[in-house]
Structures are given as structure tokens and as C-alpha cells.
Amino acid sequence: MSEDSVCRFLFDDLDICGAVVSLGAVWRKMLENRAYPEPVVRLLGEMSATTLLLGGNLKQPGRLTIQLRGNGPVSLLVIDCNEELQIRGMARWGAQPESKSLPELLGHGQLQLSLDMRAMREPYQSIVPLNGENVAEVFEHYLRQSDQLPARLFLAASSEAAAGLLLQKLPAADQCDPDGWARVEALAATVKASELLSLPAADLLLRLFHEEAVRLFPARTVIHNCPEDWGKVRSMLRALGPAEVYAALREHGEVVIKDDLCNRDYRFDAQAIDELFRDFVSTNRPTLH
């Protein structure tokens, strides 16, 4: 398994499944020109790994978006990916975060998970309080409540890489082996962050579960996906209407739309705004003086 991939696996004799995610170049691209402090890098990396571990289960076209919101030094973390494992994300922070504790970094907050699929009439959305001392515990608690099945997450992130290991206990696990889940869970808990960040999936699973029968499925590639979308931005400005847009143009000399998720600015000068509202401009253009 190379970097920037997700690889699923199955314990054939135990009815326990899992996945390994490894991010390298994609993760560094997500951090490019962001200047995040170390605690924010770690949180966002762990969130990225978790979103891919969950998003890798999408079987139909759709998009999974996960947000952590709070009133602490880190106010927002957003990651989304689609069924093709195209990912993007960002963090918003104010005061210099120093603590490494999730409750202290985010304060009082919530986890919001949205799933938007073409086959669904309306997007699915779940909002729950943050419950856990770190990202792994928050999502273990969420999965236990939503899927009614135990799950374990092991996450690691640095400025160079992000990685994660997910284990999920399936319904027939206790019938297959009453001690299987406890044994696999205990073995997984011996994993070191350095191993998550450096070992290929096959080597990692062999290191942790060398006495178990593990079937490793082919790796799927992760892609950083933040293409420019001028059409969408122009549509948004048209929806705002000429009065509001021209007011912003008069005040600032240009209209700037910031795409925080992709860390990109869309800039419109007076000529571009005139072209955007050409029909309106011919008779109603407000003066810029």
C-alpha cells in the first residue's frame, strides 16, 4: 500500500472488518499555505484519516462531510470526501492553541455528519455533542451509538503524513469466536503512531495480527480535489443580486469571495461585475463615486 490510499481488510474467521488509511502528498497539499499551528495540524490530520475510513464505505455517488464545531481556540474543522475518495478540508482557529486536549481545543462543541447521495431525496444529517478526549474517542462513541456495533480507531498525524486504523465488530463476531474482538482490540492497541505513519498496510497488519487470518483488499487511491469553480461563484453573486454586489464593489473597490475549504480567493473587479450583471447595467448601473 502506497501513501494516499485506503485499504480495507477482513478477519475471515472472526467477522471483524477494518481499514487502513495512509496520507502523504495529499495531506501536504491540504496544508499548503495554511500555516496551521501544530495542534490544528494534528486534529485536522486525524479528522482527514477518519473521514476517509468512513467515506470508503460509500457504494454509490455521494459526499460525506464531517464537521467538528466548538467555542474554543479551534472553532471549526471540516473534511469532506466523495465515493471516489476525493478529499478536501480546512480548519478555523483564533487564539493560539497550545493544549493537545480535544475538549480544551474545541471547548463546548458538536460533531456534525452529513451524507448527500444522489439516490437520497434529502441529505442525511446527524448532529451530536462531542463526547471524548480525542478525535478517535469522539468517533468511536458516535459509531457505537449510530451503528450499534463496537468500533476502534487509532489515528496519527504530523505535518508530513496522516494515518489511521479502523476496526469494526460485525454482528456474528461473538458466534465466530467469543474472545475474538477482545483479542484483536488488544493487539491493535499496541500500535505506535510511528508505525501508523510509516508502515505499509500489509506490514502494519502483519505486525499487529500475525497469528490471525487477515484478508487484505486492493488499495484505493485518495486524491486532493479542489478545482476552481468560477461558474458556481458567479451564480452565487447573481443570486445575491446587483444591489448587494455593487454595494460591496463601491466599498472595497473589488468583490472578493473566499473559498476557505480550498484556500482560494475569487476576485471580481468593476468590469467583471458589469459583465456579470450586463442586463442590469445597461439601464440601472449604480455609480461608483
Rosetta silent file (secondary structure, phi, psi, omega in degrees, C-alpha in Angstrom):
SEQUENCE: MSEDSVCRFLFDDLDICGAVVSLGAVWRKMLENRAYPEPVVRLLGEMSATTLLLGGNLKQPGRLTIQLRGNGPVSLLVIDCNEELQIRGMARWGAQPESKSLPELLGHGQLQLSLDMRAMREPYQSIVPLNGENVAEVFEHYLRQSDQLPARLFLAASSEAAAGLLLQKLPAADQCDPDGWARVEALAATVKASELLSLPAADLLLRLFHEEAVRLFPARTVIHNCPEDWGKVRSMLRALGPAEVYAALREHGEVVIKDDLCNRDYRFDAQAIDELFRDFVSTNRPTLH
SCORE:     score description
SCORE:     0.000 S_00000001
   1 L     0.000  125.100  178.948    0.000    0.000    0.000 S_00000001
   2 L   -88.430  172.476  175.143    1.423    3.338   -1.053 S_00000001
   3 L   -66.248  160.301 -178.433    0.780    6.687    0.583 S_00000001
   4 L    63.484   54.734  179.830   -2.505    8.422   -0.247 S_00000001
   5 E  -153.942  160.407  173.890   -4.627    5.294   -0.183 S_00000001
   6 E  -123.341  132.892 -178.552   -7.287    3.416    1.750 S_00000001
   7 E  -130.980  121.443  179.940   -7.104   -0.342    2.113 S_00000001
   8 E   -91.515  155.370  179.175   -9.874   -2.443    3.634 S_00000001
   9 E  -147.446  164.517 -177.070   -9.335   -5.808    5.313 S_00000001
  10 E  -142.484  134.012  169.636  -11.312   -8.642    6.887 S_00000001
  11 E   -84.215  104.085 -172.023  -10.576  -11.215    9.592 S_00000001
  12 L   -58.180  -35.804 -173.932  -12.015  -14.204    7.769 S_00000001
  13 L   -94.702    0.540 -170.597  -12.529  -16.339   10.878 S_00000001
  14 L  -122.883  -10.195 -174.003  -13.769  -13.620   13.223 S_00000001
  15 L    55.044   49.811  174.571  -16.392  -11.497   11.405 S_00000001
  16 E  -129.313  132.673 -179.895  -14.371   -8.371   12.134 S_00000001
  17 E  -119.948  172.914  179.754  -13.536   -5.849    9.425 S_00000001
  18 E  -172.175 -177.138  179.210  -11.344   -2.797    9.214 S_00000001
  19 E  -155.395  153.558  175.399   -9.440   -0.351    7.081 S_00000001
  20 E  -124.149  132.997  175.486   -6.085    1.408    6.968 S_00000001
  21 E  -120.106  139.610  177.776   -5.609    4.896    5.535 S_00000001
  22 E  -133.453  125.730 -179.480   -2.267    6.472    4.675 S_00000001
  23 E  -123.571  131.587  177.183   -1.870   10.087    3.553 S_00000001
  24 L  -129.406  -89.231 -177.703    1.316   11.738    2.340 S_00000001
  25 H   -60.206  -39.327  178.782    1.366   14.055   -0.685 S_00000001
  26 H   -61.738  -42.881 -179.412   -2.403   14.633   -0.477 S_00000001
  27 H   -65.742  -42.588  179.431   -2.114   15.649    3.155 S_00000001
  28 H   -65.233  -32.598  176.073    0.783   18.011    2.479 S_00000001
  29 H   -66.716  -38.361  178.880   -1.266   19.580   -0.337 S_00000001
  30 H   -65.407  -27.925 -179.399   -4.138   20.161    2.082 S_00000001
  31 H   -89.422   -9.373 -172.452   -1.745   22.001    4.421 S_00000001
  32 L   -58.496  128.013  178.043   -0.123   24.101    1.685 S_00000001
  33 L    61.317   25.009 -179.305   -0.093   27.851    2.505 S_00000001
  34 L   -98.249  -34.465 -179.864   -2.233   27.287    5.604 S_00000001
  35 L    57.460   41.968  177.308    0.279   27.969    8.425 S_00000001
  36 L   -73.340  141.262  170.954   -1.725   25.915   10.931 S_00000001
  37 L   -65.018  160.629 -175.741   -0.259   25.536   14.455 S_00000001
  38 H   -55.347  -45.400  179.497    0.795   22.010   15.409 S_00000001
  39 H   -60.692  -33.642  179.048   -2.332   21.169   17.453 S_00000001
  40 H   -71.688  -41.374  176.071   -4.531   22.176   14.493 S_00000001
  41 H   -56.405  -46.456 -177.747   -2.408   20.117   12.069 S_00000001
  42 H   -63.905  -47.381 -179.449   -2.812   17.080   14.295 S_00000001
  43 H   -61.259  -46.042 -177.105   -6.578   17.494   14.707 S_00000001
  44 H   -67.504  -36.157  176.982   -7.187   18.094   11.011 S_00000001
  45 H   -64.850  -43.207  178.257   -4.969   15.159   10.037 S_00000001
  46 H   -66.045  -37.154  175.876   -6.808   12.811   12.371 S_00000001
  47 H   -64.800  -40.425  179.724  -10.127   14.114   11.036 S_00000001
  48 H   -62.526  -45.845  179.252   -8.956   13.560    7.443 S_00000001
  49 H   -62.017  -42.999 -179.035   -7.972    9.971    8.181 S_00000001
  50 H   -64.417  -44.054 -179.487  -11.273    9.304    9.951 S_00000001
  51 H   -60.803  -39.249  178.293  -13.379   10.788    7.142 S_00000001
  52 H   -70.599  -37.005  177.352  -11.647    8.562    4.592 S_00000001
  53 H   -62.325  -37.569  178.557  -12.037    5.475    6.780 S_00000001
  54 H   -82.633  -41.899 -178.780  -15.790    6.147    6.921 S_00000001
  55 H   -67.088  -21.921  177.257  -16.177    7.540    3.395 S_00000001
  56 L   -63.722  -12.344  178.547  -14.512    4.467    1.948 S_00000001
  57 L   -86.552   -6.949 -179.291  -17.789    2.654    2.636 S_00000001
  58 L   -64.738  123.390 -177.623  -19.751    4.763    0.137 S_00000001
  59 L  -100.047  -17.116 -178.197  -21.085    2.399   -2.528 S_00000001
  60 L  -126.528  162.469  178.421  -22.964    4.970   -4.634 S_00000001
  61 L   -54.779  128.956 -179.031  -22.173    8.510   -5.844 S_00000001
  62 E   178.973 -179.962 -178.554  -22.311   10.840   -2.885 S_00000001
  63 E  -139.334  130.279  175.425  -20.409   13.046   -0.473 S_00000001
  64 E  -103.638  124.834  178.480  -19.632   12.615    3.202 S_00000001
  65 E  -122.131  127.927 -179.970  -18.960   15.827    5.141 S_00000001
  66 E  -122.171  131.766  179.113  -17.795   15.798    8.751 S_00000001
  67 E  -128.079  139.970  165.809  -17.514   18.888   10.929 S_00000001
  68 E  -114.032  123.050 -179.764  -16.331   19.490   14.460 S_00000001
  69 E  -120.358  144.803  178.196  -17.542   22.843   15.804 S_00000001
  70 E  -159.718  177.865  179.605  -16.755   24.458   19.124 S_00000001
  71 L  -109.923   18.941  179.440  -16.284   27.665   21.081 S_00000001
  72 L   -94.387 -165.940  179.005  -12.623   27.062   21.950 S_00000001
  73 L   -56.460  -34.317  173.177   -9.391   28.218   20.252 S_00000001
  74 E  -101.623  113.399 -173.310  -10.250   25.887   17.337 S_00000001
  75 E   -94.799  -21.579 -174.945  -13.775   26.794   16.241 S_00000001
  76 E  -157.052  135.245  169.386  -14.223   24.622   13.154 S_00000001
  77 E  -129.623  127.328 -178.673  -12.776   21.568   11.424 S_00000001
  78 E  -131.953  128.376  173.299  -14.344   20.469    8.120 S_00000001
  79 E  -134.685  135.800  170.086  -13.428   17.490    5.940 S_00000001
  80 E  -137.048  154.508  176.224  -15.411   16.038    3.082 S_00000001
  81 E  -148.499  159.185  177.574  -14.852   13.277    0.564 S_00000001
  82 E  -110.065 -174.162 -175.896  -16.870   11.543   -2.128 S_00000001
  83 L   -66.470  -16.700  177.767  -17.223    7.921   -3.204 S_00000001
  84 L   -93.471    9.883  179.516  -14.067    8.271   -5.299 S_00000001
  85 L    60.711   37.385  170.831  -12.075    9.297   -2.192 S_00000001
  86 E   -89.884  121.540 -168.602  -11.571   12.847   -3.446 S_00000001
  87 E  -122.576  152.402  172.372  -10.944   14.840   -0.289 S_00000001
  88 E  -154.784  160.880 -178.900  -10.653   18.453    0.825 S_00000001
  89 E  -176.569  167.989 -179.366  -10.736   20.178    4.196 S_00000001
  90 E  -159.766  165.381  175.288   -9.877   23.144    6.386 S_00000001
  91 E  -131.566  152.018  176.151   -9.671   24.382    9.956 S_00000001
  92 E  -125.344  128.034 -177.662  -10.552   27.707   11.542 S_00000001
  93 E  -141.282  153.199 -178.164   -8.760   28.870   14.661 S_00000001
  94 L  -114.708  -94.063  177.526   -8.451   32.090   16.602 S_00000001
  95 L   -60.997  146.125 -178.272   -6.323   32.342   19.729 S_00000001
  96 L   -56.599  112.216 -179.300   -3.039   30.444   19.503 S_00000001
  97 L   -77.526  130.965 -178.875   -3.978   26.888   20.534 S_00000001
  98 L  -115.869  -35.946 -178.045   -1.440   25.328   22.879 S_00000001
  99 L   -69.562  156.386  174.088   -3.207   22.384   24.508 S_00000001
 100 L  -105.653    2.174  179.432   -3.390   18.984   22.828 S_00000001
 101 L   -81.761  128.641  179.991   -6.643   18.050   24.574 S_00000001
 102 H   -59.015  -45.306  178.678   -9.648   17.992   22.247 S_00000001
 103 H   -60.378  -36.316 -179.729  -12.053   19.421   24.866 S_00000001
 104 H   -75.246  -32.485  179.904   -9.682   22.308   25.563 S_00000001
 105 H   -73.798  -41.273 -175.665   -9.044   22.990   21.865 S_00000001
 106 H   -99.676  -18.596 -178.058  -12.692   22.907   20.774 S_00000001
 107 L    68.061 -148.497  176.565  -14.415   23.797   24.023 S_00000001
 108 L   -75.753  120.611 -174.694  -18.137   23.101   24.142 S_00000001
 109 E  -153.761 -168.417 -177.038  -18.964   21.748   20.702 S_00000001
 110 E  -148.015  155.805  173.193  -20.639   19.254   18.441 S_00000001
 111 E  -101.724  127.547  177.812  -19.988   16.694   15.757 S_00000001
 112 E  -121.478  123.190  179.304  -21.981   17.142   12.562 S_00000001
 113 E  -119.920  126.210 -179.683  -22.029   14.403    9.939 S_00000001
 114 E  -124.407  136.285  177.262  -23.793   14.902    6.591 S_00000001
 115 E  -126.519  116.371 -178.144  -24.276   12.352    3.836 S_00000001
 116 E  -117.872  111.328 -178.104  -25.564   13.580    0.490 S_00000001
 117 E  -124.505  146.496 -177.917  -26.174   10.868   -2.125 S_00000001
 118 L   -58.956  -32.129 -176.652  -27.893   11.071   -5.488 S_00000001
 119 L   -77.508   -8.230 -177.821  -30.161    8.180   -4.550 S_00000001
 120 L   -98.411  139.931  177.483  -31.464   10.032   -1.460 S_00000001
 121 L   -66.146  -41.485  179.270  -34.335   12.510   -1.583 S_00000001
 122 L  -134.620  148.127  176.963  -32.741   14.608    1.141 S_00000001
 123 L   -60.987  145.702  173.703  -29.248   14.581    2.659 S_00000001
 124 E   -86.255  136.041  178.993  -28.860   12.636    5.901 S_00000001
 125 E  -138.489  136.181  177.857  -27.573   14.741    8.780 S_00000001
 126 E  -130.425  129.843  178.530  -26.618   13.829   12.317 S_00000001
 127 E  -126.713  121.491 -178.334  -25.609   16.348   14.999 S_00000001
 128 E  -136.075  155.076  176.239  -24.390   15.108   18.385 S_00000001
 129 E   -64.680  152.121  174.518  -22.395   16.623   21.275 S_00000001
 130 L   -68.994  127.807 -177.635  -18.661   15.998   21.326 S_00000001
 131 L  -135.702   95.252 -179.708  -18.057   13.014   23.583 S_00000001
 132 L   154.464  160.500 -178.872  -14.427   12.017   24.032 S_00000001
 133 L   -89.864  -11.350  179.170  -10.956   13.226   24.912 S_00000001
 134 L  -153.269  175.419 -176.610   -9.631   12.949   21.346 S_00000001
 135 H   -60.397  -42.560 -179.044  -10.828   12.511   17.759 S_00000001
 136 H   -59.698  -46.256 -178.276  -10.680    8.704   17.957 S_00000001
 137 H   -65.927  -37.523  178.565  -12.857    8.569   21.075 S_00000001
 138 H   -58.628  -45.182 -176.585  -15.396   11.000   19.596 S_00000001
 139 H   -80.564  -29.513  172.546  -15.924    8.790   16.549 S_00000001
 140 H   -60.891  -43.895  178.392  -15.806    5.515   18.468 S_00000001
 141 H   -64.200  -42.815 -179.691  -18.666    6.851   20.586 S_00000001
 142 H   -62.873  -45.868 -178.466  -20.545    8.059   17.503 S_00000001
 143 H   -65.922  -36.713  179.188  -20.204    4.716   15.681 S_00000001
 144 H   -64.603  -37.474 -179.739  -21.245    2.786   18.777 S_00000001
 145 H   -77.329  -38.649 -173.764  -24.402    4.904   19.051 S_00000001
 146 H   -84.962  -40.004 -177.732  -25.274    5.031   15.330 S_00000001
 147 H   -96.800  -10.432 -177.619  -24.318    1.527   14.173 S_00000001
 148 L    59.888   25.731  178.930  -24.917   -0.248   17.481 S_00000001
 149 L  -133.932  138.711  178.663  -21.605   -2.054   16.914 S_00000001
 150 L   -63.540  147.094  176.124  -18.276   -1.539   18.691 S_00000001
 151 E  -146.120  150.261  174.627  -15.500    0.141   16.726 S_00000001
 152 E  -127.939  139.763  179.105  -11.930    1.181   17.498 S_00000001
 153 E  -124.984  136.591  175.489   -9.927    3.937   15.843 S_00000001
 154 E  -129.167  120.615 -169.699   -6.199    4.543   16.033 S_00000001
 155 E  -128.542  152.820  175.673   -5.018    7.812   14.473 S_00000001
 156 E  -153.644  147.703  178.519   -1.794    9.735   13.949 S_00000001
 157 E  -156.131  145.380  172.328   -0.836   12.917   12.126 S_00000001
 158 L  -139.822 -174.503  178.403    2.137   15.207   11.599 S_00000001
 159 L   -72.033  -12.514 -177.458    2.922   17.957    9.111 S_00000001
 160 L  -103.745  -27.669 -173.523    4.216   15.279    6.703 S_00000001
 161 L  -155.472  159.815  173.334    1.671   12.478    6.965 S_00000001
 162 E  -140.838  146.842 -175.049   -1.647   11.366    8.435 S_00000001
 163 E  -155.915  161.587  178.647   -2.843    7.809    9.001 S_00000001
 164 E  -159.880  154.178  176.290   -5.491    5.737   10.680 S_00000001
 165 E  -128.399  126.418  179.304   -6.581    2.211   11.525 S_00000001
 166 E  -116.897  134.199  171.462  -10.270    1.301   11.937 S_00000001
 167 E  -122.089  136.857  176.973  -11.658   -1.904   13.428 S_00000001
 168 E  -133.098  130.077  178.112  -15.374   -2.760   13.432 S_00000001
 169 E   -85.386  122.168 -178.152  -17.033   -5.677   15.156 S_00000001
 170 L   -90.818  164.934 -170.064  -19.683   -7.242   12.899 S_00000001
 171 L   -56.868  -33.774 -175.069  -22.891   -8.924   14.166 S_00000001
 172 L   -93.530   10.322 -174.369  -21.669  -12.542   14.029 S_00000001
 173 H   -59.111  -45.494 -177.370  -18.292  -11.894   15.683 S_00000001
 174 H   -67.184  -30.017  177.012  -19.198  -13.435   19.051 S_00000001
 175 H   -72.021  -34.614  178.649  -20.576  -16.553   17.349 S_00000001
 176 H   -69.422  -44.295 -178.268  -17.370  -16.976   15.373 S_00000001
 177 L  -161.960  108.809 -177.159  -15.102  -16.543   18.394 S_00000001
 178 L   -58.201  -25.683 -178.740  -16.316  -15.211   21.778 S_00000001
 179 L  -101.794    0.473 -171.916  -12.835  -13.868   22.524 S_00000001
 180 H   -61.639  -48.271 -177.051  -12.042  -12.651   19.002 S_00000001
 181 H   -64.392  -44.884  179.952  -12.988   -8.993   19.382 S_00000001
 182 H   -61.322  -39.156 -179.359  -11.226   -8.572   22.725 S_00000001
 183 H   -67.557  -47.700 -178.838   -8.092  -10.221   21.324 S_00000001
 184 H   -65.925  -40.030  179.099   -7.984   -8.150   18.119 S_00000001
 185 H   -61.887  -42.871 -179.719   -8.774   -4.959   20.014 S_00000001
 186 H   -66.712  -39.147  178.097   -5.928   -5.601   22.467 S_00000001
 187 H   -65.611  -42.842 -179.513   -3.465   -6.327   19.661 S_00000001
 188 H   -63.120  -34.085 -177.628   -4.467   -3.187   17.766 S_00000001
 189 L   -66.723  -11.195  177.663   -3.970   -1.098   20.897 S_00000001
 190 L   -83.692   -4.799 -176.711   -0.247   -1.897   20.777 S_00000001
 191 L   -66.059  141.220  177.486    0.179    0.131   17.576 S_00000001
 192 L  -101.339  151.147  178.320    2.539    3.094   17.751 S_00000001
 193 H   -57.051  -39.810 -179.400    1.961    6.407   15.972 S_00000001
 194 H   -62.811  -33.203  177.933    5.270    5.973   14.157 S_00000001
 195 H   -71.402  -42.173  177.392    4.077    2.624   12.787 S_00000001
 196 H   -58.686  -40.243 -173.754    0.793    4.079   11.571 S_00000001
 197 H   -81.556  -15.751 -172.714    2.651    6.866    9.786 S_00000001
 198 H  -121.685  -29.116 -173.336    5.380    4.745    8.198 S_00000001
 199 L   -85.263  137.117  169.854    4.363    1.117    7.654 S_00000001
 200 L   -60.907  157.253 -174.995    2.520   -0.074    4.516 S_00000001
 201 H   -55.268  -46.571 -178.101   -0.861   -1.657    5.289 S_00000001
 202 H   -60.805  -42.575  179.864    0.316   -5.246    4.755 S_00000001
 203 H   -68.756  -38.705  179.729    3.308   -4.747    7.059 S_00000001
 204 H   -63.791  -46.561 -179.419    1.218   -2.978    9.674 S_00000001
 205 H   -66.567  -36.875  177.459   -1.401   -5.742    9.779 S_00000001
 206 H   -65.565  -40.657  179.291    1.285   -8.430    9.880 S_00000001
 207 H   -63.351  -39.999 -175.631    2.982   -6.644   12.780 S_00000001
 208 H   -85.168  -38.723 -168.780   -0.246   -6.379   14.752 S_00000001
 209 L  -127.825   46.034 -171.877   -2.137   -9.558   13.833 S_00000001
 210 L   -66.779  -17.557  179.440    0.471  -12.085   12.658 S_00000001
 211 L   -99.081    1.488  179.962   -1.411  -15.032   14.202 S_00000001
 212 L  -104.823  155.152  176.531   -4.783  -14.112   12.679 S_00000001
 213 L   -87.063  105.028 -177.071   -6.129  -14.848    9.191 S_00000001
 214 E  -115.179  125.779  176.210   -6.414  -11.373    7.605 S_00000001
 215 E  -101.243  120.972 -177.098   -7.613  -10.823    4.038 S_00000001
 216 E  -101.572  125.892 -179.413   -6.333   -7.556    2.572 S_00000001
 217 L   -90.823  161.076 -177.603   -8.287   -5.989   -0.273 S_00000001
 218 L   -58.751  143.886  179.944   -6.716   -3.862   -3.042 S_00000001
 219 L   -70.530  147.331  174.520   -5.802   -0.320   -2.076 S_00000001
 220 E  -113.398  138.101 -174.445   -7.876    2.611   -3.335 S_00000001
 221 E   -80.724  137.857  174.845   -6.194    5.891   -4.217 S_00000001
 222 L   -98.980  139.226 -178.028   -7.004    9.133   -2.373 S_00000001
 223 E  -127.753  136.045  170.791   -6.975   12.406   -4.342 S_00000001
 224 E   -79.717  123.727 -171.593   -6.938   16.006   -3.137 S_00000001
 225 L  -127.268   99.298  176.965   -9.805   17.629   -5.039 S_00000001
 226 L  -139.015   63.791 -179.512  -10.171   21.417   -5.005 S_00000001
 227 L   -72.078  152.587  173.946  -10.757   22.555   -8.602 S_00000001
 228 L   -65.797  144.123 -179.518  -11.597   26.155   -9.351 S_00000001
 229 L  -139.534   74.039 -179.946  -15.325   26.729   -9.872 S_00000001
 230 H   -63.892  -34.995 -179.606  -15.884   30.238  -11.220 S_00000001
 231 H   -60.501  -42.302  179.554  -19.317   29.268  -12.515 S_00000001
 232 H   -65.392  -39.987 -179.415  -20.550   28.404   -9.044 S_00000001
 233 H   -68.084  -41.792  177.932  -19.199   31.660   -7.610 S_00000001
 234 H   -61.953  -40.273  178.207  -20.780   33.739  -10.394 S_00000001
 235 H   -62.746  -38.551  179.114  -24.114   32.007   -9.777 S_00000001
 236 H   -64.743  -42.455  179.180  -23.847   32.831   -6.087 S_00000001
 237 H   -65.697  -40.763  177.128  -23.189   36.509   -6.830 S_00000001
 238 H   -61.102  -37.861  179.717  -26.126   36.671   -9.240 S_00000001
 239 H   -66.385  -32.141  177.045  -28.300   35.155   -6.528 S_00000001
 240 H   -66.686  -33.523  178.053  -27.205   37.914   -4.124 S_00000001
 241 L    97.451  153.387 -175.589  -28.394   40.476   -6.648 S_00000001
 242 H   -63.087  -36.180 -177.049  -26.811   43.600   -8.164 S_00000001
 243 H   -59.564  -48.506 -177.639  -27.688   45.959   -5.291 S_00000001
 244 H   -70.134  -40.403 -177.662  -25.729   43.969   -2.711 S_00000001
 245 H   -68.650  -44.262  178.941  -22.842   43.115   -5.038 S_00000001
 246 H   -67.075  -30.096  175.712  -22.399   46.691   -6.300 S_00000001
 247 H   -63.501  -41.923  177.469  -22.528   47.934   -2.691 S_00000001
 248 H   -66.160  -37.844  178.997  -19.579   45.664   -1.874 S_00000001
 249 H   -64.436  -42.445  178.422  -17.793   46.854   -5.021 S_00000001
 250 H   -63.774  -37.636 -175.606  -18.222   50.518   -4.017 S_00000001
 251 H   -74.427  -39.552 -171.508  -16.959   49.832   -0.515 S_00000001
 252 H  -112.370  -10.437 -178.204  -13.903   47.719   -1.349 S_00000001
 253 L    82.891  -10.854  174.848  -13.088   48.520   -4.990 S_00000001
 254 L  -161.112  165.125  176.457  -13.478   44.829   -5.864 S_00000001
 255 E  -111.466  122.870 -178.118  -15.572   41.853   -4.801 S_00000001
 256 E  -118.032  122.449  175.222  -13.643   39.027   -3.158 S_00000001
 257 E  -108.922  119.720 -177.960  -15.210   35.641   -2.463 S_00000001
 258 E   -97.262  126.278  173.911  -13.047   33.449   -0.246 S_00000001
 259 E   -97.248   93.665 -177.150  -13.257   29.678   -0.574 S_00000001
 260 L   -63.852  -36.198 -175.861  -11.985   28.621    2.846 S_00000001
 261 L   -62.939  -36.351 -178.945  -12.293   24.923    2.113 S_00000001
 262 L  -107.501    3.337  177.241   -9.880   25.139   -0.818 S_00000001
 263 L    56.406   53.671 -175.616   -7.896   28.176    0.435 S_00000001
 264 E  -141.336  141.434  175.398   -8.609   30.209   -2.701 S_00000001
 265 E  -105.480  137.423  171.961   -9.877   33.743   -3.414 S_00000001
 266 E  -107.838  117.504 -174.693  -12.153   34.635   -6.332 S_00000001
 267 E  -111.286  134.280  179.925  -11.671   38.313   -7.240 S_00000001
 268 E  -126.132  120.951  174.223  -14.013   40.405   -9.377 S_00000001
 269 L   -87.997 -176.753 -175.786  -13.171   43.951  -10.493 S_00000001
 270 H   -60.284  -39.819 -179.620  -15.737   46.503  -11.740 S_00000001
 271 H   -64.044  -41.600 -179.849  -15.558   45.228  -15.319 S_00000001
 272 H   -65.436  -37.252  178.926  -16.161   41.631  -14.214 S_00000001
 273 H   -70.019  -39.179  176.202  -19.159   42.682  -12.112 S_00000001
 274 H   -58.914  -42.375  179.582  -20.564   44.709  -15.041 S_00000001
 275 H   -66.056  -34.756 -178.868  -20.291   41.622  -17.239 S_00000001
 276 H   -65.453  -36.311 -178.072  -21.966   39.546  -14.544 S_00000001
 277 L  -116.322   44.601 -172.968  -24.966   41.868  -14.466 S_00000001
 278 H   -54.472  -45.125 -177.932  -24.856   43.029  -18.090 S_00000001
 279 H   -64.112  -37.834 -179.867  -28.647   43.222  -18.482 S_00000001
 280 H   -72.216  -38.383 -174.117  -28.980   45.225  -15.275 S_00000001
 281 H   -62.290  -35.895 -173.021  -26.037   47.506  -16.056 S_00000001
 282 H   -55.927  -29.692 -177.333  -27.451   48.838  -19.337 S_00000001
 283 H  -127.968  -16.077 -170.607  -30.074   50.914  -17.508 S_00000001
 284 H  -126.778   10.906 -172.731  -29.507   50.686  -13.769 S_00000001
 285 L   -60.069  122.244  176.434  -25.785   50.626  -13.032 S_00000001
 286 L   -70.370  148.571  177.460  -25.140   52.461   -9.744 S_00000001
 287 L   -71.957  148.526  179.446  -22.336   54.995   -9.749 S_00000001
 288 L   -92.674    2.646 -175.740  -19.114   54.032   -8.032 S_00000001
 289 L   -96.220    0.000    0.000  -18.473   57.622   -6.877 S_00000001
